[in-house]
């Protein structure tokens, strides 16, 4: 059994935070590098990089090992570097060189994760969602839709002072919905003119579409991240907006699963900017979106794993790319992915397991693409008394199967963290639609949004997120539409979830003083 402890020693947590990442940023020189985002497992580092000038054959030097780059665009600006056979749990110094062996930037370190069987006492994970958005966009009321990039970067810098071992960017890295299911145009003509328009019936790469994609992504990904995360392994999940549409369905169009052009834009964004998921011995290489011939060997695009020694395993899964519309037999994730998630819950090693998805359980805003059949009623409240058009009841059945599996784990804490909702939130799921979880409730967290300005989604949805009417919960933190992030600290007998929040009205200087406003500690034993 395990129990919840709502508070912890705040001083001990703050003393463990380090400002080394920010201090080093003042002296490290990026040179020709525009952005760097690495990922890692116990024996491999995969780096995505872009440059301010075209290159012919850059290499990545790691000790005596030299790894040639693989171009990920057609213009020599974007490259991938895949270093294999590294020692686990060790810092590795990386050096980028051009074809004449001249440095492209200063060297920097990235540490591989501990080997899966290695005893580990601590692991710290930073989690956030919804960091995308073009800062030029404003609402009809004149409110800024998205925070300025400088403010988002400042939030990242504050998060890095707490020295996370890994980072999860959980979906909505891009907001550039193309068809919007009949809604009025979101982007003014001057913004469209500066970016260009996509042509749906031609390829993305090697055509003018490639330049449009880069212009869109550079304002929301490249310029945001730069080289901030160069020394911390990152794991980027994709959600609905990352395929360039909102999740929606009406008589005109059902947006998901993504059509061919949406899929190419989503795959193209990942190819250019953030690394694929490296293989894990317990994750099948044949899951959907994995082992593609145009990607680094054995990597995945939609389903990934963070394995940190014998201490913790985090299962990452995209809920949009492969959802089906098969009514009572529909799924959010394909059956083989569901089998993988259940198999990992059944394995008692490592000590902790976290499900981390792009789409949240428990909380709903009545959107079509939720797990649940709730819809916003005439009274402004969520209801299941009105049928939700195009909703697939198989989604809720899969939800209950996954929750029953987590609740049935022996000796481990049932835990599910998600994003999408532009909010902080916490609840214990006591009962699903058709499954009793009271014996071992599932702990559900919303991670807070990183880039939302004053145009919060509730303005368009006409409601904040609330627990679905189909489930029974103990709501511990009602959804707060505030910017921020989560830090999850794992020790052998404990998981502590720390919430950080900030709003523009607090002033930018308050970012440097951000501390956990809430801590939930879950203990085993």
C-alpha positions as CSV (number, residue, x, y, z in Angstrom):
1,X,0.0,0.0,0.0
2,X,1.0,3.6,-0.3
3,X,-0.4,7.0,0.9
4,X,-0.5,10.6,-0.1
5,X,1.4,13.2,1.9
6,X,0.4,16.7,0.7
7,X,3.5,18.6,1.9
8,X,7.2,18.1,1.9
9,X,10.3,20.0,3.2
10,X,10.3,22.9,0.8
11,X,13.8,24.1,1.9
12,X,15.4,20.7,1.1
13,X,13.8,20.8,-2.4
14,X,15.0,24.3,-3.1
15,X,18.5,23.6,-1.8
16,X,18.7,20.7,-4.3
17,X,18.1,23.1,-7.2
18,X,21.2,24.3,-9.1
19,X,21.7,27.4,-11.2
20,X,24.6,25.8,-13.1
21,X,22.6,25.6,-16.3
22,X,21.8,29.3,-16.4
23,X,25.3,30.3,-15.3
24,X,27.0,28.3,-18.1
25,X,24.6,29.8,-20.7
26,X,26.4,33.1,-20.1
27,X,29.7,31.8,-21.4
28,X,28.9,29.1,-23.8
29,X,29.1,30.2,-27.5
30,X,26.6,28.8,-30.0
31,X,28.6,29.9,-33.1
32,X,26.8,28.8,-36.2
33,X,24.2,26.7,-34.3
34,X,20.6,27.8,-34.3
35,X,19.1,25.1,-32.2
36,X,20.2,21.9,-30.4
37,X,17.8,19.3,-28.9
38,X,19.3,16.0,-27.6
39,X,17.7,12.8,-26.3
40,X,19.4,9.8,-24.7
41,X,18.9,6.3,-23.3
42,X,21.6,4.3,-21.5
43,X,23.9,3.8,-24.5
44,X,22.9,6.3,-27.2
45,X,22.5,10.0,-27.8
46,X,20.4,11.3,-30.7
47,X,20.8,15.0,-31.5
48,X,18.8,17.3,-33.7
49,X,20.5,20.5,-34.8
50,X,20.0,23.4,-37.2
51,X,22.5,25.9,-38.4
52,X,22.6,29.5,-39.5
53,X,24.4,28.5,-42.7
54,X,24.2,25.6,-45.1
55,X,26.6,22.8,-44.3
56,X,27.9,19.9,-46.5
57,X,29.1,17.2,-44.1
58,X,29.1,18.2,-40.4
59,X,30.2,15.6,-37.8
60,X,29.6,15.1,-34.1
61,X,32.7,14.2,-32.1
62,X,32.3,12.3,-28.8
63,X,35.6,11.5,-27.3
64,X,37.5,9.6,-30.1
65,X,34.2,8.7,-31.8
66,X,33.2,10.7,-34.9
67,X,29.6,10.4,-36.1
68,X,28.6,11.9,-39.5
69,X,25.5,13.9,-39.7
70,X,22.4,12.9,-41.6
71,X,20.5,15.8,-43.3
72,X,16.9,16.1,-42.4
73,X,16.0,18.8,-44.9
74,X,16.9,19.4,-48.6
75,X,18.9,22.6,-48.0
76,X,21.8,21.5,-45.7
77,X,20.5,23.5,-42.7
78,X,19.0,20.7,-40.5
79,X,20.9,17.6,-39.4
80,X,20.6,14.6,-37.1
81,X,23.5,12.9,-35.3
82,X,23.1,9.4,-33.8
83,X,25.9,8.3,-31.4
84,X,25.7,4.7,-30.4
85,X,27.6,2.3,-28.1
86,X,28.2,4.8,-25.3
87,X,28.8,4.0,-21.6
88,X,25.7,4.3,-19.5
89,X,25.3,6.9,-16.7
90,X,28.3,9.0,-17.9
91,X,28.7,12.6,-19.1
92,X,29.8,12.7,-22.7
93,X,31.4,15.8,-24.2
94,X,29.9,16.6,-27.6
95,X,31.6,18.7,-30.3
96,X,30.1,19.8,-33.6
97,X,32.6,20.3,-36.5
98,X,32.1,21.2,-40.1
99,X,33.5,19.3,-43.1
100,X,36.9,21.0,-42.6
101,X,37.0,20.0,-38.9
102,X,36.3,23.5,-37.7
103,X,34.2,23.9,-34.6
104,X,30.6,25.0,-35.2
105,X,30.0,25.9,-31.5
106,X,31.6,25.3,-28.1
107,X,31.7,21.7,-26.8
108,X,29.0,20.8,-24.3
109,X,28.1,17.7,-22.1
110,X,25.2,15.3,-22.3
111,X,24.8,12.5,-19.8
112,X,23.5,9.0,-20.8
113,X,20.9,7.4,-18.5
114,X,21.9,4.6,-16.0
115,X,21.8,1.0,-17.3
116,X,18.3,-0.6,-16.8
117,X,19.5,-2.9,-14.0
118,X,21.6,-0.2,-12.2
119,X,20.4,0.8,-8.7
120,X,19.4,4.5,-8.8
121,X,18.3,6.6,-5.9
122,X,17.0,9.7,-7.6
123,X,15.5,10.9,-10.9
124,X,14.0,14.3,-11.6
125,X,11.7,14.9,-14.6
126,X,10.5,18.3,-15.9
127,X,7.1,18.1,-17.7
128,X,5.1,20.9,-19.5
129,X,2.6,21.2,-22.3
130,X,1.4,23.8,-24.9
131,X,4.7,25.7,-25.4
132,X,3.9,26.6,-29.0
133,X,2.2,29.6,-30.6
134,X,3.2,32.6,-32.7
135,X,3.6,35.6,-30.4
136,X,2.2,37.9,-33.1
137,X,-1.4,36.5,-32.8
138,X,-4.0,38.3,-30.7
139,X,-7.6,37.6,-29.9
140,X,-10.5,39.7,-31.3
141,X,-10.6,41.4,-28.0
142,X,-6.9,42.4,-28.4
143,X,-5.5,39.9,-25.9
144,X,-2.2,38.2,-26.7
145,X,-2.9,34.5,-27.6
146,X,0.6,33.3,-26.7
147,X,3.3,34.6,-24.3
148,X,6.3,36.4,-25.9
149,X,9.1,34.0,-26.7
150,X,11.4,35.9,-24.3
151,X,9.0,35.1,-21.5
152,X,8.7,31.5,-22.4
153,X,12.5,31.2,-22.5
154,X,12.6,32.8,-19.1
155,X,10.2,30.1,-17.8
156,X,12.5,27.5,-19.3
157,X,15.5,29.0,-17.7
158,X,13.8,29.0,-14.3
159,X,12.9,25.3,-14.8
160,X,16.5,24.4,-15.7
161,X,17.7,25.9,-12.4
162,X,16.1,22.8,-10.7
163,X,18.5,20.5,-12.7
164,X,16.1,18.0,-14.2
165,X,17.6,14.7,-15.5
166,X,15.2,14.7,-18.4
167,X,12.5,16.9,-20.0
168,X,9.1,16.1,-21.5
169,X,7.5,18.6,-23.8
170,X,4.0,17.2,-23.9
171,X,2.4,18.3,-27.2
172,X,1.1,21.4,-28.9
173,X,4.5,22.7,-29.9
174,X,2.9,24.3,-33.0
175,X,-0.3,26.3,-33.4
176,X,-1.0,26.7,-37.1
177,X,-4.4,25.1,-37.7
178,X,-5.0,25.0,-41.5
179,X,-8.7,24.3,-42.0
180,X,-10.2,24.8,-38.5
181,X,-13.4,22.9,-39.4
182,X,-15.1,26.0,-40.8
183,X,-14.0,28.5,-38.2
184,X,-13.0,32.0,-39.2
185,X,-9.4,32.5,-40.2
186,X,-7.1,32.7,-37.2
187,X,-4.1,34.3,-39.0
188,X,-4.2,37.9,-40.3
189,X,-3.1,38.5,-43.9
190,X,0.1,40.2,-42.9
191,X,1.2,37.1,-40.9
192,X,0.3,34.8,-43.7
193,X,2.1,36.9,-46.1
194,X,5.3,36.8,-44.0
195,X,5.1,33.0,-43.6
196,X,3.5,31.8,-46.9
197,X,0.7,29.3,-47.5
198,X,0.9,25.5,-47.8
199,X,-0.1,23.7,-51.0
200,X,-1.8,20.4,-49.9
201,X,-1.3,18.5,-53.1
202,X,2.5,18.7,-53.4
203,X,5.2,17.1,-51.1
204,X,6.4,18.9,-48.0
205,X,10.1,18.6,-48.6
206,X,11.8,19.8,-51.8
207,X,9.0,22.2,-52.6
208,X,7.9,25.7,-51.4
209,X,6.1,23.9,-48.6
210,X,9.4,23.2,-47.0
211,X,10.2,26.9,-46.6
212,X,6.7,27.6,-45.2
213,X,7.1,24.8,-42.7
214,X,10.4,26.1,-41.5
215,X,9.1,29.7,-41.2
216,X,6.1,28.5,-39.1
217,X,8.2,26.2,-36.9
218,X,11.1,28.6,-36.5
219,X,8.9,31.2,-34.7
220,X,7.4,28.5,-32.4
221,X,10.2,25.9,-31.9
222,X,13.6,26.9,-33.2
223,X,13.6,30.5,-31.8
224,X,12.0,29.3,-28.5
225,X,14.5,26.5,-27.6
226,X,17.7,27.6,-29.3
227,X,20.4,25.9,-27.3
228,X,18.8,26.1,-23.9
229,X,18.2,22.3,-23.5
230,X,21.5,21.3,-25.1
231,X,22.7,19.3,-22.0
232,X,19.4,17.7,-20.9
233,X,17.8,14.8,-22.8
234,X,14.4,15.8,-24.2
235,X,11.3,13.8,-25.1
236,X,8.7,15.6,-27.3
237,X,5.2,14.1,-27.7
238,X,2.9,15.4,-30.4
239,X,-0.7,16.3,-29.9
240,X,-3.5,17.6,-32.2
241,X,-2.1,21.0,-33.1
242,X,1.3,19.4,-34.0
243,X,-0.5,17.9,-37.0
244,X,-1.7,21.4,-37.9
245,X,-5.4,21.0,-36.9
246,X,-7.5,21.2,-33.8
247,X,-9.3,18.1,-32.7
248,X,-12.8,18.7,-34.0
249,X,-15.6,17.1,-35.9
250,X,-18.7,18.4,-37.6
251,X,-20.7,17.9,-40.8
252,X,-17.9,19.5,-42.8
253,X,-14.9,17.6,-41.6
254,X,-13.6,15.2,-39.0
255,X,-9.9,16.2,-38.4
256,X,-8.5,13.0,-36.8
257,X,-6.9,10.6,-37.5
258,X,-4.7,13.0,-39.5
259,X,-4.9,12.9,-43.3
260,X,-1.9,12.4,-45.5
261,X,-0.8,16.1,-45.6
262,X,-1.3,16.6,-41.8
263,X,0.8,13.5,-41.2
264,X,3.6,14.7,-43.4
265,X,3.7,18.1,-41.6
266,X,3.8,16.3,-38.2
267,X,6.5,14.0,-39.3
268,X,8.4,16.8,-41.0
269,X,8.3,18.9,-37.8
270,X,9.9,16.1,-35.8
271,X,12.5,15.3,-38.5
272,X,13.7,18.9,-38.4
273,X,13.4,20.0,-34.8
274,X,13.2,17.3,-32.1
275,X,14.5,13.8,-31.8
276,X,12.7,10.6,-32.2
277,X,12.3,8.2,-29.3
278,X,15.3,5.9,-28.9
279,X,14.7,2.1,-28.5
280,X,14.0,0.4,-25.3
281,X,14.3,-3.4,-24.7
282,X,10.8,-3.6,-23.3
283,X,9.1,-1.6,-26.2
284,X,8.4,-3.6,-29.4
285,X,10.3,-2.2,-32.4
286,X,7.2,-2.7,-34.6
287,X,4.8,-0.4,-32.9
288,X,3.0,2.1,-35.2
289,X,5.3,4.9,-36.2
290,X,8.5,3.0,-35.2
291,X,11.4,1.7,-37.2
292,X,10.6,3.8,-40.3
293,X,13.3,3.6,-43.0
294,X,13.7,7.4,-43.2
295,X,14.4,7.7,-39.4
296,X,17.3,6.8,-37.2
297,X,17.5,3.0,-36.7
298,X,14.9,1.4,-34.4
299,X,13.5,4.8,-33.3
300,X,9.9,5.7,-32.7
301,X,7.9,8.8,-33.6
302,X,4.7,8.4,-31.5
303,X,5.5,6.0,-28.6
304,X,8.5,6.2,-26.4
305,X,10.1,5.3,-23.1
306,X,12.2,7.0,-20.5
307,X,14.0,4.2,-18.5
308,X,16.1,5.5,-15.7
309,X,18.0,2.5,-14.2
310,X,15.9,0.3,-11.9
311,X,14.1,3.3,-10.4
312,X,11.6,4.6,-12.9
313,X,10.0,4.0,-16.3
314,X,7.9,6.6,-18.1
315,X,5.7,5.5,-21.0
316,X,5.0,8.2,-23.6
317,X,2.2,7.9,-26.0
318,X,0.6,10.1,-28.7
319,X,-3.2,9.9,-28.6
320,X,-4.0,11.6,-32.0
321,X,-2.1,10.0,-34.8
322,X,-3.6,6.5,-34.6
323,X,-7.0,7.0,-33.0
324,X,-9.8,5.1,-34.8
325,X,-13.4,5.9,-35.7
326,X,-14.8,2.4,-35.2
327,X,-17.7,3.1,-32.9
328,X,-17.8,0.6,-30.0
329,X,-14.6,-1.0,-31.2
330,X,-12.7,2.3,-31.6
331,X,-9.4,3.1,-29.8
332,X,-7.3,6.1,-28.9
333,X,-4.0,4.1,-29.1
334,X,-3.8,0.9,-31.3
335,X,-4.3,-2.5,-29.8
336,X,-0.6,-3.4,-29.9
337,X,0.2,-0.1,-28.1
338,X,-2.4,-0.9,-25.4
339,X,-0.8,-4.4,-25.0
340,X,2.6,-2.7,-24.5
341,X,1.2,-0.4,-21.9
342,X,-0.4,-3.2,-20.0
343,X,2.7,-5.4,-20.2
344,X,4.8,-2.7,-18.6
345,X,2.2,-2.2,-15.8
346,X,2.4,-6.0,-15.2
347,X,6.2,-6.0,-14.9
348,X,7.3,-5.0,-11.3
349,X,10.7,-3.8,-12.5
350,X,11.6,-0.9,-12.4
351,X,10.1,0.4,-9.1
352,X,8.0,3.2,-10.5
353,X,5.8,3.5,-13.6
354,X,4.3,6.7,-15.1
355,X,1.9,6.9,-18.0
356,X,2.4,10.1,-19.8
357,X,0.0,10.9,-22.6
358,X,-0.8,13.7,-24.9
359,X,-4.5,13.6,-24.1
360,X,-5.7,13.9,-20.5
361,X,-7.9,11.4,-18.6
362,X,-10.4,12.5,-15.9
363,X,-10.6,16.2,-17.1
364,X,-12.8,17.2,-20.0
365,X,-13.9,20.4,-21.7
366,X,-16.6,18.8,-23.8
367,X,-14.3,18.7,-26.8
368,X,-14.9,16.1,-29.5
369,X,-11.4,14.6,-29.0
370,X,-11.7,13.8,-25.3
371,X,-11.7,10.3,-23.9
372,X,-15.2,11.0,-22.7
373,X,-18.7,11.5,-24.1
374,X,-19.3,14.8,-22.2
375,X,-20.5,17.8,-24.1
376,X,-21.2,21.3,-23.1
377,X,-24.9,21.7,-22.4
378,X,-27.2,24.7,-22.8
379,X,-26.6,25.6,-19.2
380,X,-22.9,25.8,-19.7
381,X,-22.2,22.6,-17.8
382,X,-20.8,19.3,-19.0
383,X,-23.4,16.7,-19.6
384,X,-23.7,13.2,-21.0
385,X,-27.5,13.5,-21.5
386,X,-26.9,15.0,-25.0
387,X,-25.2,12.8,-27.5
388,X,-21.8,14.1,-28.6
389,X,-21.7,14.1,-32.4
390,X,-19.0,11.8,-33.9
391,X,-17.9,10.5,-30.4
392,X,-16.6,6.9,-30.4
393,X,-17.7,4.9,-27.4
394,X,-14.8,2.5,-27.8
395,X,-12.5,5.2,-26.6
396,X,-14.1,5.1,-23.1
397,X,-13.8,1.3,-23.1
398,X,-10.1,1.5,-23.7
399,X,-9.8,4.2,-21.0
400,X,-11.3,1.8,-18.5
401,X,-9.1,-1.1,-19.5
402,X,-6.0,1.0,-19.1
403,X,-7.1,2.4,-15.7
404,X,-8.0,-1.0,-14.4
405,X,-4.5,-2.2,-15.3
406,X,-2.8,0.7,-13.5
407,X,-5.0,0.2,-10.4
408,X,-4.2,-3.5,-10.4
409,X,-0.5,-3.0,-10.0
410,X,1.0,-4.5,-6.9
411,X,3.4,-2.4,-4.9
412,X,3.5,0.5,-7.3
413,X,1.8,3.9,-7.4
414,X,-0.8,4.2,-10.2
415,X,0.2,7.4,-11.9
416,X,-0.9,9.2,-15.1
417,X,0.3,12.7,-16.2
418,X,-0.9,14.5,-19.3
419,X,-1.1,17.9,-21.0
420,X,-3.3,19.5,-23.6
421,X,-5.7,21.3,-21.2
422,X,-3.6,24.5,-20.7
423,X,-4.1,24.0,-16.9
424,X,-2.8,22.6,-13.7
425,X,-5.0,19.9,-12.1
426,X,-4.9,16.9,-9.8
427,X,-7.5,14.2,-9.1
428,X,-7.7,10.6,-7.8
429,X,-9.8,8.4,-10.1
430,X,-12.0,6.2,-8.0
431,X,-14.2,4.8,-10.6
432,X,-14.2,4.7,-14.4
433,X,-17.3,4.4,-16.5
434,X,-17.5,0.6,-15.8
435,X,-14.6,-0.2,-13.5
436,X,-14.2,0.2,-9.7
437,X,-10.8,1.6,-8.7
438,X,-11.4,2.4,-5.1
439,X,-9.0,-0.2,-3.8
440,X,-6.1,1.5,-5.5
441,X,-7.1,4.8,-7.2
442,X,-5.2,6.2,-10.2
443,X,-3.5,9.6,-9.5
444,X,-4.0,11.9,-12.5
445,X,-2.2,15.2,-13.0
446,X,-2.3,18.1,-15.5
447,X,1.1,19.6,-16.1
448,X,0.4,23.3,-16.7
449,X,0.9,25.2,-19.9
450,X,4.1,26.9,-20.9
451,X,3.1,29.4,-23.6
452,X,-0.5,30.5,-23.2
453,X,-1.1,34.3,-23.1
454,X,-4.3,35.9,-22.0
455,X,-6.4,34.0,-24.6
456,X,-7.2,31.0,-22.5
457,X,-9.0,28.1,-24.2
458,X,-12.1,28.5,-21.9
459,X,-12.8,31.7,-23.8
460,X,-13.5,29.6,-26.9
461,X,-14.8,26.5,-25.3
462,X,-17.0,28.4,-22.8
463,X,-15.8,26.2,-20.0
464,X,-12.8,25.4,-18.0
465,X,-11.8,21.7,-17.7
466,X,-13.8,19.7,-15.2
467,X,-13.9,15.9,-14.3
468,X,-16.0,14.0,-16.8
469,X,-19.6,13.1,-15.6
470,X,-18.8,9.5,-16.5
471,X,-16.2,9.0,-13.7
472,X,-16.0,9.3,-10.0
473,X,-13.0,11.2,-8.7
474,X,-11.6,12.9,-5.6
475,X,-10.7,16.2,-7.1
476,X,-7.6,17.4,-5.2
477,X,-6.8,20.5,-7.4
478,X,-9.5,21.8,-9.6
479,X,-8.2,22.9,-13.0
480,X,-6.3,26.2,-12.9
481,X,-5.8,28.0,-16.2
482,X,-2.3,29.2,-15.4
483,X,1.1,28.9,-17.0
484,X,3.8,26.7,-15.4
485,X,5.2,23.2,-15.3
486,X,5.6,20.1,-13.1
487,X,8.6,18.5,-11.6
488,X,8.4,14.9,-10.7
489,X,11.0,13.6,-8.2
490,X,11.4,9.8,-8.0
491,X,13.1,8.0,-5.1
492,X,12.9,4.2,-4.4
493,X,9.8,4.6,-2.1
494,X,8.4,7.9,-3.1
495,X,7.2,10.1,-6.0
496,X,6.8,13.8,-5.3
497,X,4.9,16.0,-7.9
498,X,5.7,19.7,-7.6
499,X,3.5,22.3,-9.3
500,X,4.9,25.7,-10.5
501,X,2.7,28.5,-11.8
502,X,2.9,32.0,-13.2
503,X,0.6,34.5,-14.8
504,X,1.5,37.7,-16.7
505,X,-0.1,39.8,-14.0
506,X,2.5,38.6,-11.6
507,X,5.2,40.4,-13.6
508,X,8.2,38.8,-15.4
509,X,10.6,39.2,-12.4
510,X,8.4,36.8,-10.5
511,X,9.5,34.0,-12.8
512,X,13.0,34.1,-11.2
513,X,11.3,33.4,-7.8
514,X,9.0,30.6,-8.9
515,X,8.7,27.9,-6.2
516,X,6.3,25.0,-5.9
517,X,2.9,26.3,-5.0
518,X,1.7,22.7,-4.3
519,X,3.5,19.4,-3.7
520,X,1.8,16.0,-3.7
521,X,4.0,13.2,-2.2
522,X,3.0,9.6,-2.9
523,X,4.7,6.9,-0.8
524,X,5.0,3.2,-1.1
525,X,5.3,0.8,1.8
